[in-house]
């Protein structure tokens, strides 16, 4: 008789246990879905707020690359003396100051984009220094002419950075 009571108890409890397990499973599933939904909504809200900042960073870095393009740089920065070394230093210093002014923008850009921008800046400086090492160039005006002449032969390094920024901004849409 006791075995019969135990067996009857198991049969009464079995549906309750199955319903409990199924309820627990669906409750966990619901909780996970709600957590994912909250994260998605929070992420979407953050994206709404961050997108204008990111676009502004891309704009500022585009402006930076345009300003350090040798053609634009030479028009804006006139030699203060006729010495080519002082003009080279002035150009390099101007590029470095422009870059330092925009350092904070890196937090809104991808690491790869930031590295391309830094490489463009460094290549521009290297090109200016390489041209200034030419022994036949004696004055700042001759240096300007040779830098401009080198632009006709090769694409400016800042153009590579600009193309990369355009590609990244296009990917945002």
C-alpha angles and dihedrals in degrees: 000000000000090000088054091053091049092049090048090049091051091051090051093046097043096074090045091051092047091048089047093051092047090047091050091050093050092044090054091046091050092048092051092048092050091049091051091048091051091049091049092050091047091047091048091050091049090049090053090055097039098047095073090049092050092048090049089052091051089049092051093048090048088053090048092053091047091050094051095046101119094235092054094038094054092050093050099040113056121191114264091202137012093253113110093208094056090047091050090051091048092052093047092045091050092051092048092049092049089050094048089050089059100040094111091062091075092080090066097045130073115260091244092053091049090050091051090051092049090048090051091051093047093046091051091052091046091051092051091049092046092053091046091055089066106114094211091064110087107161138046091245091054089049090054091051093049093048090051090047090053088054090061090055098046138023112257114256091236088066090067091054092048092052091050092050090050090051093051094046090049089053090057090069 
